[in-house]
């Protein structure tokens, strides 16, 4: 699904930058 990918990218980006 599309939302799953967006959520993963959001979490990864958030984890990368505090």
C-alpha positions in Angstrom: 0.0 0.0 0.0 0.9 3.6 -0.4 0.3 4.9 3.1 2.6 2.2 4.5 5.5 3.5 2.4 4.8 7.1 3.3 4.7 6.1 7.0 8.0 4.2 6.7 9.7 7.2 5.0 8.3 9.5 7.6 9.6 7.4 10.5 13.0 7.1 8.8 13.2 10.8 8.2 12.1 11.5 11.8 14.7 9.1 13.1 17.4 10.7 11.0 16.7 14.2 12.3 15.7 14.7 16.0 
